[in-house]
Amino acid sequence: MKTRTLLTLSLLTLLVAASAYAQAPLVLANIPFSFMVEKQPLPAGQYEFTPIMERGVMRVVDVDKKGEAVFAPIITRLAAGMHTTPKDAHIVFDKVGDAYTLSEIWVPGEDGYLLHATKGKHEHHIVNVPK
């Protein structure tokens, strides 16, 4: 009986994990510069950004290189307000010197995702993404 219960729980865990990776990307974007996600440098290229709400993270994958996923914790959701437009999503990077760090993701009709907040002086660099 214990073996059957453990097997059932293991199968359920596997199905939940698989469903998290089967989610459709929130945004597919061409990022024209290298950037950081959770202290991991990523090269310029096309990326999928997929929220995995069960884990509280944003999954970032380089589409061209089919690299391993990098996960950024979702700090909070941001009220849509004036940030969203009816047609375009956009991704915000915090820029300090020549370094870019993934900071926010916005999609029309949804609240935004805050992934990183740079303390101190920085600029915002926005990449618009036709949806």
ABEGO torsion letter per residue (X at the ends): XAAAAAAAAAAAAAAAAAAAAABBBABBBBBABBBBBGGBBBBBEBBBBBBBAAAGBBBBBBAAAGBBBBBBBBABBBBAEAABBAABBBBBBBBBEABBBBABBBBBGBBBBBABBBBEBBBBBBBBBBX
